[in-house]
Amino acid sequence: MGRESKILDEQTLIEGIRSGDREVYEWMYRKYFNMIYLMVQKNSGDLEDAKDLFQDTLIELVKNMRQLDFTLTSKISTYLYAIARNIWFSRLRSDKKAPVISTDKMNTNLPESPDEIELKEEEEKKLEVSTQMLSKLNKDCQELLRMFYFYKRSLTEIAEKLGLTYGFAKLKRKRCMDYWINEVRKTKW
């Protein structure tokens, strides 16, 4: 179905979880397992613990979401993280292991919390919208903005390449940039 390449919206996730859609569960694993693994690793656990915890967390999530009176008041990633954290710390307490919160930062780009996941998704969406809006500009504006912002060319170089005066290249860059920014701002994230 190709869901792994895109972000599933909350309603699709809820419906998939409630109906037992295997692809939704696989998508959630790919999307959220690292968040759970990092939390476990920082608190006295290993990869096997994280795998077990993620399964138990999904079971609890499904059980909760299938209740008739269940209402989700946060993002699924936040709710999933809260369930995992509660289960994990409950296990640590019952095993008499004191949670050890690591202050070491791992050298990784993986999001560590639901908030970081939300921020990353928002940034990806903004970048996608900005890129789409850039492609809707006329060719002259696209070329000028790309040369200036992406290829770091000076306005003198751009004016020469496009056969413009320096003053007109500067004015055109401002107009193109203003138009692009206005178009991006009109778009709902």
Steps between C-alpha positions, in 0.01 A plus 500: 500500500804726531407654834857481629604796290238740627369621829166347591250741648360443849156384379654239267713374788202480737288314246788266414573426865135431579455276196828314548658620175839329488647767272415769756674300773807454278501873419479584870790266573718667236396846616502465880716206604820708523330745733411213736841336460683819599282540808566138604871523428534813712322325785680169563373306198624351177371426150314184603331689784393768253357242258298336776389836633389622157285189452344537844443869435320430171283238671405753770439770238267273300317390814446861608395627157244224451309607811177674404552795733863560399587852384848590385602838641855511362691387195536124467880529529463680833248246629716208383805646673305553823379139500851369432651718770242390758547132418880529501527683832248264654723209395808670640327556833377141517848369413642732767722664240540868555457686175826645380446805290797547276635848445707381205362599166518230239646599166176454311243701313212292629228689680499430872154615599154548354557876495810456284304273264226762469755775432676289238172420324404868502840604360474237224155624406613865493798411281274306263253790472783754452650288223160460331444876513847562354418275206186709433699822454582609147824360360691829534418525872584133558836537330586825679405369848682171449817675385490742793388276788602148400812560293608809697567713192542873545245740351773626268554146363125443469444830319778419257373146434138613452591810298361742760636808670612457860219726626230310308637162614481623859143628453392179322648284777302697760176478300542128435585431863205707628263319264635158603474581872141625457402184313655277768325695777161453330543124518356317799747266663 
